[in-house]
Amino acid sequence: MNKRQRHAVILELVEQHRIHSQEELRERLAEHGVDVTQATLSRDIRELRLIKVPDSDGRPYYTLPPETWTKRPPLERLLPPLFIGAEGVGNLLLVTTLPGGAHPVAEAIDWEESPEVLGTIAGDDTVLVILRAARHRRTVQSRLEELAGFGSE
């Protein structure tokens, strides 16, 4: 199996399963007839730009890089397991996530290029969403809560 085929199998596995470690990924690859060394797998993960985000229990798992988020919007995929809440004042909205979840959520918010959002700043478990106007805060907050499965209030 060549590198391109191996990369395709890795991407498919990561998209379909929550894979928490390189060893787990290596085992799943072996189930698909792909025998790979740890060094090769590390290089593949780096080349594919896979990132780790925490699940609802805080355990990190591999996911696809932002530039591949065209099939399913990233917020729709990331918010349900990572989102804790959101509150704001004026044109600022503070989004709270599980530890380690702020960066991927901020990147997903930025990736959406919403006209209401000027930009984001991420810490470990909080994202500061800077809105273009205070009147957008309720709309953006409700949308994030809805995508997270909290429903609008």
MIMIRO-496171 format. One line per field, with one value per atom (N, C-alpha, C): residue number from 1; residue in three letters; atom name; x, y, z. Coordinates in nm, 3 decimals, padded with zeros to 5 digits. Atoms other than C-alpha are relative to their C-alpha. Example, Ala and Ser with C-alpha at 12.3 -4.5 7.8 and 13.67 -1.06 7.14 Angstrom:
n = 1_1_1_2_2_2
res = ALA_ALA_ALA_SER_SER_SER
atom = N_CA_C_N_CA_C
c1 = 00.089_01.230_00.090_-00.082_01.367_-00.077
c2 = -00.119_-00.450_00.120_-00.119_-00.106_00.109
c3 = 00.000_00.780_00.000_-00.006_00.714_00.073
This chain:
n = 1_1_1_2_2_2_3_3_3_4_4_4_5_5_5_6_6_6_7_7_7_8_8_8_9_9_9_10_10_10_11_11_11_12_12_12_13_13_13_14_14_14_15_15_15_16_16_16_17_17_17_18_18_18_19_19_19_20_20_20_21_21_21_22_22_22_23_23_23_24_24_24_25_25_25_26_26_26_27_27_27_28_28_28_29_29_29_30_30_30_31_31_31_32_32_32_33_33_33_34_34_34_35_35_35_36_36_36_37_37_37_38_38_38_39_39_39_40_40_40_41_41_41_42_42_42_43_43_43_44_44_44_45_45_45_46_46_46_47_47_47_48_48_48_49_49_49_50_50_50_51_51_51_52_52_52_53_53_53_54_54_54_55_55_55_56_56_56_57_57_57_58_58_58_59_59_59_60_60_60_61_61_61_62_62_62_63_63_63_64_64_64_65_65_65_66_66_66_67_67_67_68_68_68_69_69_69_70_70_70_71_71_71_72_72_72_73_73_73_74_74_74_75_75_75_76_76_76_77_77_77_78_78_78_79_79_79_80_80_80_81_81_81_82_82_82_83_83_83_84_84_84_85_85_85_86_86_86_87_87_87_88_88_88_89_89_89_90_90_90_91_91_91_92_92_92_93_93_93_94_94_94_95_95_95_96_96_96_97_97_97_98_98_98_99_99_99_100_100_100_101_101_101_102_102_102_103_103_103_104_104_104_105_105_105_106_106_106_107_107_107_108_108_108_109_109_109_110_110_110_111_111_111_112_112_112_113_113_113_114_114_114_115_115_115_116_116_116_117_117_117_118_118_118_119_119_119_120_120_120_121_121_121_122_122_122_123_123_123_124_124_124_125_125_125_126_126_126_127_127_127_128_128_128_129_129_129_130_130_130_131_131_131_132_132_132_133_133_133_134_134_134_135_135_135_136_136_136_137_137_137_138_138_138_139_139_139_140_140_140_141_141_141_142_142_142_143_143_143_144_144_144_145_145_145_146_146_146_147_147_147_148_148_148_149_149_149_150_150_150_151_151_151_152_152_152_153_153_153
res = MET_MET_MET_ASN_ASN_ASN_LYS_LYS_LYS_ARG_ARG_ARG_GLN_GLN_GLN_ARG_ARG_ARG_HIS_HIS_HIS_ALA_ALA_ALA_VAL_VAL_VAL_ILE_ILE_ILE_LEU_LEU_LEU_GLU_GLU_GLU_LEU_LEU_LEU_VAL_VAL_VAL_GLU_GLU_GLU_GLN_GLN_GLN_HIS_HIS_HIS_ARG_ARG_ARG_ILE_ILE_ILE_HIS_HIS_HIS_SER_SER_SER_GLN_GLN_GLN_GLU_GLU_GLU_GLU_GLU_GLU_LEU_LEU_LEU_ARG_ARG_ARG_GLU_GLU_GLU_ARG_ARG_ARG_LEU_LEU_LEU_ALA_ALA_ALA_GLU_GLU_GLU_HIS_HIS_HIS_GLY_GLY_GLY_VAL_VAL_VAL_ASP_ASP_ASP_VAL_VAL_VAL_THR_THR_THR_GLN_GLN_GLN_ALA_ALA_ALA_THR_THR_THR_LEU_LEU_LEU_SER_SER_SER_ARG_ARG_ARG_ASP_ASP_ASP_ILE_ILE_ILE_ARG_ARG_ARG_GLU_GLU_GLU_LEU_LEU_LEU_ARG_ARG_ARG_LEU_LEU_LEU_ILE_ILE_ILE_LYS_LYS_LYS_VAL_VAL_VAL_PRO_PRO_PRO_ASP_ASP_ASP_SER_SER_SER_ASP_ASP_ASP_GLY_GLY_GLY_ARG_ARG_ARG_PRO_PRO_PRO_TYR_TYR_TYR_TYR_TYR_TYR_THR_THR_THR_LEU_LEU_LEU_PRO_PRO_PRO_PRO_PRO_PRO_GLU_GLU_GLU_THR_THR_THR_TRP_TRP_TRP_THR_THR_THR_LYS_LYS_LYS_ARG_ARG_ARG_PRO_PRO_PRO_PRO_PRO_PRO_LEU_LEU_LEU_GLU_GLU_GLU_ARG_ARG_ARG_LEU_LEU_LEU_LEU_LEU_LEU_PRO_PRO_PRO_PRO_PRO_PRO_LEU_LEU_LEU_PHE_PHE_PHE_ILE_ILE_ILE_GLY_GLY_GLY_ALA_ALA_ALA_GLU_GLU_GLU_GLY_GLY_GLY_VAL_VAL_VAL_GLY_GLY_GLY_ASN_ASN_ASN_LEU_LEU_LEU_LEU_LEU_LEU_LEU_LEU_LEU_VAL_VAL_VAL_THR_THR_THR_THR_THR_THR_LEU_LEU_LEU_PRO_PRO_PRO_GLY_GLY_GLY_GLY_GLY_GLY_ALA_ALA_ALA_HIS_HIS_HIS_PRO_PRO_PRO_VAL_VAL_VAL_ALA_ALA_ALA_GLU_GLU_GLU_ALA_ALA_ALA_ILE_ILE_ILE_ASP_ASP_ASP_TRP_TRP_TRP_GLU_GLU_GLU_GLU_GLU_GLU_SER_SER_SER_PRO_PRO_PRO_GLU_GLU_GLU_VAL_VAL_VAL_LEU_LEU_LEU_GLY_GLY_GLY_THR_THR_THR_ILE_ILE_ILE_ALA_ALA_ALA_GLY_GLY_GLY_ASP_ASP_ASP_ASP_ASP_ASP_THR_THR_THR_VAL_VAL_VAL_LEU_LEU_LEU_VAL_VAL_VAL_ILE_ILE_ILE_LEU_LEU_LEU_ARG_ARG_ARG_ALA_ALA_ALA_ALA_ALA_ALA_ARG_ARG_ARG_HIS_HIS_HIS_ARG_ARG_ARG_ARG_ARG_ARG_THR_THR_THR_VAL_VAL_VAL_GLN_GLN_GLN_SER_SER_SER_ARG_ARG_ARG_LEU_LEU_LEU_GLU_GLU_GLU_GLU_GLU_GLU_LEU_LEU_LEU_ALA_ALA_ALA_GLY_GLY_GLY_PHE_PHE_PHE_GLY_GLY_GLY_SER_SER_SER_GLU_GLU_GLU
atom = N_CA_C_N_CA_C_N_CA_C_N_CA_C_N_CA_C_N_CA_C_N_CA_C_N_CA_C_N_CA_C_N_CA_C_N_CA_C_N_CA_C_N_CA_C_N_CA_C_N_CA_C_N_CA_C_N_CA_C_N_CA_C_N_CA_C_N_CA_C_N_CA_C_N_CA_C_N_CA_C_N_CA_C_N_CA_C_N_CA_C_N_CA_C_N_CA_C_N_CA_C_N_CA_C_N_CA_C_N_CA_C_N_CA_C_N_CA_C_N_CA_C_N_CA_C_N_CA_C_N_CA_C_N_CA_C_N_CA_C_N_CA_C_N_CA_C_N_CA_C_N_CA_C_N_CA_C_N_CA_C_N_CA_C_N_CA_C_N_CA_C_N_CA_C_N_CA_C_N_CA_C_N_CA_C_N_CA_C_N_CA_C_N_CA_C_N_CA_C_N_CA_C_N_CA_C_N_CA_C_N_CA_C_N_CA_C_N_CA_C_N_CA_C_N_CA_C_N_CA_C_N_CA_C_N_CA_C_N_CA_C_N_CA_C_N_CA_C_N_CA_C_N_CA_C_N_CA_C_N_CA_C_N_CA_C_N_CA_C_N_CA_C_N_CA_C_N_CA_C_N_CA_C_N_CA_C_N_CA_C_N_CA_C_N_CA_C_N_CA_C_N_CA_C_N_CA_C_N_CA_C_N_CA_C_N_CA_C_N_CA_C_N_CA_C_N_CA_C_N_CA_C_N_CA_C_N_CA_C_N_CA_C_N_CA_C_N_CA_C_N_CA_C_N_CA_C_N_CA_C_N_CA_C_N_CA_C_N_CA_C_N_CA_C_N_CA_C_N_CA_C_N_CA_C_N_CA_C_N_CA_C_N_CA_C_N_CA_C_N_CA_C_N_CA_C_N_CA_C_N_CA_C_N_CA_C_N_CA_C_N_CA_C_N_CA_C_N_CA_C_N_CA_C_N_CA_C_N_CA_C_N_CA_C_N_CA_C_N_CA_C_N_CA_C_N_CA_C_N_CA_C_N_CA_C_N_CA_C_N_CA_C_N_CA_C_N_CA_C_N_CA_C_N_CA_C_N_CA_C_N_CA_C_N_CA_C_N_CA_C_N_CA_C_N_CA_C_N_CA_C_N_CA_C_N_CA_C_N_CA_C_N_CA_C_N_CA_C_N_CA_C_N_CA_C
c1 = 00.085_00.000_00.090_-00.083_00.142_-00.047_00.025_00.147_-00.137_00.128_-00.155_-00.115_00.105_-00.367_-00.006_-00.007_-00.248_-00.062_00.057_-00.335_-00.152_00.145_-00.683_-00.066_00.054_-00.740_00.003_-00.011_-00.616_-00.110_00.103_-00.847_-00.139_00.130_-01.143_-00.021_00.011_-01.073_-00.023_00.013_-01.034_-00.135_00.130_-01.352_-00.114_00.107_-01.557_00.007_-00.018_-01.415_00.072_-00.076_-01.291_00.123_-00.126_-00.930_00.084_-00.063_-00.751_00.152_-00.146_-00.392_00.056_-00.066_-00.139_-00.009_00.007_-00.143_-00.138_00.134_-00.520_-00.015_00.005_-00.484_00.079_-00.082_-00.207_-00.076_00.077_-00.431_-00.114_00.111_-00.724_00.052_-00.061_-00.494_00.032_-00.033_-00.376_-00.126_00.126_-00.742_-00.040_00.028_-00.759_00.115_-00.109_-00.445_00.116_-00.107_-00.213_00.095_-00.101_00.103_00.093_-00.078_00.283_00.079_-00.080_00.563_-00.047_00.036_00.518_00.059_-00.065_00.765_-00.074_00.074_00.577_-00.136_00.131_00.245_00.011_-00.022_00.379_00.018_-00.023_00.496_-00.131_00.129_00.157_-00.093_00.085_-00.028_00.042_-00.053_00.197_-00.031_00.024_00.164_-00.149_00.145_-00.216_-00.055_00.035_-00.220_-00.118_00.105_-00.448_00.019_-00.006_-00.534_-00.073_00.068_-00.646_-00.091_00.096_-00.956_-00.056_00.053_-01.107_-00.145_00.139_-01.423_-00.073_00.080_-01.699_00.058_-00.067_-01.489_00.137_-00.130_-01.185_00.113_-00.104_-00.996_00.023_-00.025_-00.825_-00.009_00.007_-00.894_00.038_-00.041_-00.771_-00.121_00.103_-00.981_00.069_-00.055_-00.937_00.039_-00.041_-00.761_-00.108_00.105_-00.973_-00.022_00.018_-00.908_-00.080_00.080_-01.093_-00.144_00.133_-01.406_-00.104_00.098_-01.616_-00.123_00.114_-01.840_-00.103_00.087_-01.984_00.058_-00.054_-01.949_00.069_-00.078_-01.686_-00.072_00.069_-01.901_-00.104_00.101_-02.170_00.064_-00.071_-01.911_00.068_-00.079_-01.710_-00.081_00.070_-01.964_-00.070_00.069_-02.175_00.089_-00.080_-01.887_00.083_-00.093_-01.691_-00.066_00.065_-01.939_-00.055_00.057_-02.022_-00.103_00.095_-02.188_00.056_-00.041_-02.175_-00.076_00.065_-02.247_00.082_-00.072_-02.156_-00.057_00.040_-02.184_00.046_-00.035_-02.187_00.030_-00.038_-02.006_00.097_-00.089_-01.815_-00.081_00.065_-01.922_00.108_-00.096_-01.733_-00.058_00.044_-01.769_00.088_-00.074_-01.669_-00.007_-00.009_-01.551_00.064_-00.078_-01.404_00.147_-00.142_-01.032_00.060_-00.063_-00.832_-00.090_00.094_-01.141_-00.010_00.017_-01.111_00.063_-00.068_-00.859_-00.075_00.075_-01.049_-00.133_00.128_-01.378_00.023_-00.030_-01.223_00.035_-00.038_-01.071_-00.123_00.123_-01.409_-00.088_00.077_-01.582_00.061_-00.068_-01.321_-00.019_00.012_-01.346_-00.135_00.134_-01.719_-00.014_00.001_-01.646_-00.137_00.129_-01.973_00.015_-00.011_-02.038_-00.014_00.016_-02.129_00.127_-00.118_-01.793_00.122_-00.123_-01.486_00.120_-00.109_-01.256_-00.013_00.002_-01.176_00.139_-00.124_-00.912_-00.025_00.021_-00.870_00.102_-00.085_-00.732_-00.004_00.008_-00.744_-00.145_00.139_-01.113_-00.099_00.089_-01.253_00.037_-00.018_-01.300_-00.068_00.059_-01.353_-00.037_00.050_-01.569_-00.029_00.019_-01.548_-00.094_00.103_-01.859_00.011_-00.005_-01.891_-00.091_00.092_-02.182_-00.068_00.066_-02.353_-00.131_00.129_-02.681_00.014_-00.021_-02.524_00.020_-00.036_-02.445_-00.106_00.107_-02.784_-00.012_00.012_-02.798_00.112_-00.115_-02.447_-00.006_00.010_-02.496_-00.106_00.108_-02.826_00.041_-00.045_-02.671_00.099_-00.098_-02.377_-00.069_00.072_-02.610_-00.082_00.079_-02.834_00.089_-00.091_-02.540_00.056_-00.052_-02.416_-00.106_00.106_-02.753_-00.070_00.062_-02.858_-00.135_00.124_-03.142_00.007_-00.002_-03.214_-00.093_00.078_-03.345_-00.073
c2 = -00.117_00.000_00.124_-00.120_00.337_00.103_-00.103_00.649_00.066_-00.065_00.811_-00.089_00.094_00.500_-00.011_00.009_00.474_00.125_-00.125_00.841_-00.001_00.006_00.782_-00.088_00.089_00.492_00.069_-00.071_00.700_00.106_-00.105_00.990_-00.060_00.065_00.755_-00.050_00.050_00.593_00.113_-00.113_00.926_00.068_-00.062_01.059_-00.086_00.090_00.752_-00.044_00.050_00.671_00.104_-00.081_00.849_-00.080_00.071_00.737_00.084_-00.075_00.838_-00.007_00.012_00.726_-00.051_00.053_00.640_-00.153_00.146_00.281_-00.050_00.037_00.262_00.015_-00.022_00.407_-00.109_00.105_00.159_-00.133_00.125_-00.131_00.001_-00.009_-00.008_-00.012_00.013_00.025_-00.147_00.142_-00.334_-00.081_00.067_-00.446_00.019_-00.027_-00.291_-00.045_00.056_-00.474_00.095_-00.098_-00.176_-00.016_00.017_-00.259_00.120_-00.122_00.057_00.012_-00.021_00.143_00.126_-00.117_00.398_00.126_-00.117_00.634_00.045_-00.034_00.618_00.059_-00.050_00.668_00.142_-00.136_00.973_00.099_-00.086_01.119_00.021_-00.012_01.044_00.097_-00.088_01.218_00.145_-00.137_01.523_00.050_-00.041_01.531_00.025_-00.017_01.494_00.115_-00.111_01.772_-00.033_00.039_01.573_00.076_-00.070_01.755_-00.082_00.069_01.630_00.100_-00.078_01.765_-00.093_00.086_01.641_-00.042_00.044_01.431_00.047_-00.048_01.484_-00.043_00.043_01.296_00.064_-00.067_01.514_-00.079_00.081_01.237_00.051_-00.050_01.373_-00.109_00.093_01.210_00.075_-00.060_01.270_00.042_-00.045_01.471_00.063_-00.053_01.611_00.147_-00.140_01.943_00.092_-00.094_02.255_00.009_-00.017_02.272_-00.112_00.110_01.942_00.005_-00.010_02.060_00.050_-00.045_02.096_-00.089_00.091_01.789_00.035_-00.033_01.885_00.122_-00.120_02.231_-00.033_00.034_02.223_00.030_-00.029_02.390_-00.108_00.105_02.129_-00.128_00.120_01.858_00.021_-00.024_02.022_00.044_-00.057_02.202_-00.103_00.091_01.911_-00.063_00.060_01.737_00.100_-00.093_02.052_00.117_-00.122_02.331_-00.017_-00.002_02.414_00.112_-00.110_02.753_00.125_-00.128_03.110_00.112_-00.119_03.450_00.120_-00.115_03.800_00.131_-00.137_04.171_00.085_-00.086_04.434_-00.082_00.074_04.306_-00.114_00.109_04.037_-00.121_00.124_03.674_-00.095_00.093_03.435_-00.141_00.138_03.070_-00.089_00.091_02.809_-00.140_00.135_02.467_-00.092_00.093_02.155_00.039_-00.032_02.191_-00.051_00.034_02.191_00.020_-00.014_02.262_00.137_-00.137_02.637_00.024_-00.028_02.642_-00.056_00.048_02.409_00.070_-00.071_02.585_00.139_-00.134_02.929_-00.009_00.017_02.804_-00.029_00.030_02.665_00.123_-00.124_02.994_00.092_-00.082_03.182_-00.055_00.066_02.929_00.029_-00.025_02.997_00.137_-00.135_03.363_00.065_-00.063_03.480_00.151_-00.145_03.845_00.073_-00.063_03.915_-00.004_00.024_03.795_00.072_-00.069_04.016_-00.093_00.094_03.750_-00.069_00.076_03.516_00.001_00.021_03.474_-00.121_00.125_03.129_-00.019_00.048_03.016_-00.152_00.145_02.657_-00.047_00.042_02.636_00.115_-00.114_02.976_00.064_-00.072_03.158_00.135_-00.133_03.531_00.027_-00.030_03.603_00.150_-00.143_03.967_00.023_-00.022_04.072_00.139_-00.130_04.358_00.103_-00.090_04.503_-00.075_00.061_04.440_-00.069_00.058_04.364_-00.144_00.135_04.043_-00.105_00.095_03.887_-00.107_00.098_03.719_-00.099_00.087_03.583_-00.103_00.091_03.434_-00.097_00.086_03.300_-00.108_00.097_03.132_-00.104_00.093_02.979_-00.102_00.090_02.834_-00.100_00.088_02.696_-00.105_00.094_02.540_-00.107_00.097_02.378_-00.097_00.084_02.244_-00.096_00.086_02.083_00.053_-00.060_02.322_00.062_-00.066_02.473_00.147_-00.144_02.843_00.028_-00.035_03.003_00.129
c3 = 00.000_00.000_00.000_00.006_-00.096_00.103_-00.100_00.119_-00.018_00.025_-00.046_00.044_-00.041_00.009_00.152_-00.146_00.371_00.063_-00.050_00.429_-00.013_00.021_00.285_00.106_-00.102_00.526_00.136_-00.128_00.821_00.012_-00.003_00.731_00.018_-00.013_00.694_00.143_-00.137_01.033_00.100_-00.092_01.209_-00.014_00.022_01.053_00.056_-00.042_01.150_00.145_-00.137_01.496_00.086_-00.095_01.806_00.038_-00.022_01.810_00.095_-00.108_02.129_00.002_-00.007_02.067_-00.132_00.119_01.801_-00.001_-00.007_01.923_-00.044_00.042_01.879_-00.152_00.144_01.529_-00.073_00.062_01.447_-00.002_-00.008_01.563_-00.101_00.097_01.351_-00.143_00.132_01.051_-00.028_00.016_01.107_-00.034_00.031_01.103_-00.147_00.141_00.754_-00.090_00.078_00.642_-00.022_00.014_00.687_00.118_-00.103_00.881_-00.007_00.001_00.984_00.131_-00.120_01.226_00.072_-00.079_01.503_-00.062_00.061_01.332_-00.126_00.121_01.002_00.035_-00.041_01.176_00.057_-00.052_01.364_-00.115_00.117_01.034_-00.078_00.069_00.872_00.073_-00.080_01.156_-00.018_00.019_01.120_-00.141_00.139_00.739_-00.027_00.018_00.758_00.086_-00.089_01.019_00.091_-00.093_01.246_00.130_-00.127_01.565_00.104_-00.108_01.904_00.071_-00.078_02.078_00.107_-00.105_02.404_-00.027_00.008_02.410_00.125_-00.114_02.669_00.134_-00.123_02.927_00.016_-00.007_02.856_-00.062_00.065_02.673_-00.141_00.135_02.362_-00.106_00.114_02.027_-00.127_00.126_01.674_-00.082_00.092_01.433_-00.121_00.125_01.085_00.016_-00.007_01.030_-00.056_00.041_00.975_-00.151_00.144_00.601_-00.065_00.055_00.554_00.048_-00.060_00.734_-00.098_00.097_00.422_-00.004_00.003_00.451_00.107_-00.113_00.789_00.069_-00.063_00.941_00.132_-00.119_01.217_00.131_-00.125_01.481_00.031_-00.015_01.426_00.055_-00.043_01.491_00.136_-00.120_01.771_00.122_-00.115_01.988_00.090_-00.092_02.116_00.108_-00.107_02.297_00.081_-00.065_02.394_00.073_-00.048_02.472_00.142_-00.135_02.835_00.011_-00.008_02.800_-00.065_00.057_02.675_00.069_-00.052_02.821_-00.046_00.050_02.724_00.048_-00.028_02.755_-00.119_00.113_02.484_-00.123_00.121_02.178_00.029_-00.038_02.371_00.046_-00.040_02.409_00.048_-00.055_02.634_-00.008_00.018_02.532_00.086_-00.088_02.790_-00.059_00.054_02.675_00.103_-00.081_02.827_-00.011_00.009_02.905_-00.131_00.127_02.581_-00.121_00.110_02.371_-00.062_00.049_02.326_-00.136_00.127_02.041_-00.120_00.118_01.805_-00.018_00.012_01.884_-00.058_00.054_01.820_-00.149_00.140_01.496_-00.086_00.074_01.388_-00.014_00.008_01.470_-00.106_00.100_01.267_-00.141_00.130_00.983_-00.064_00.052_00.949_-00.067_00.057_00.860_00.009_-00.025_01.012_-00.007_00.012_00.925_00.134_-00.131_01.289_00.084_-00.082_01.423_-00.057_00.039_01.412_00.016_-00.023_01.558_00.133_-00.125_01.847_00.063_-00.075_02.115_00.088_-00.074_02.270_00.110_-00.108_02.601_-00.002_-00.008_02.723_-00.002_-00.010_02.809_-00.020_00.029_02.709_-00.134_00.126_02.381_00.015_00.005_02.364_-00.145_00.134_02.061_-00.004_00.013_01.956_-00.118_00.101_01.768_-00.058_00.067_01.522_00.067_-00.068_01.720_00.113_-00.116_02.054_-00.039_00.039_01.876_-00.055_00.054_01.733_00.109_-00.107_02.072_00.021_-00.025_02.133_-00.116_00.117_01.778_-00.003_00.004_01.790_00.118_-00.117_02.143_-00.021_00.025_02.049_-00.103_00.104_01.738_00.056_-00.059_01.933_00.094_-00.093_02.202_-00.076_00.081_01.938_-00.064_00.061_01.756_00.103_-00.107_02.091_00.054_-00.048_02.150_00.124_-00.117_02.426_-00.035_00.042_02.222_00.033_-00.028_02.222_00.116_-00.118_02.537_-00.020
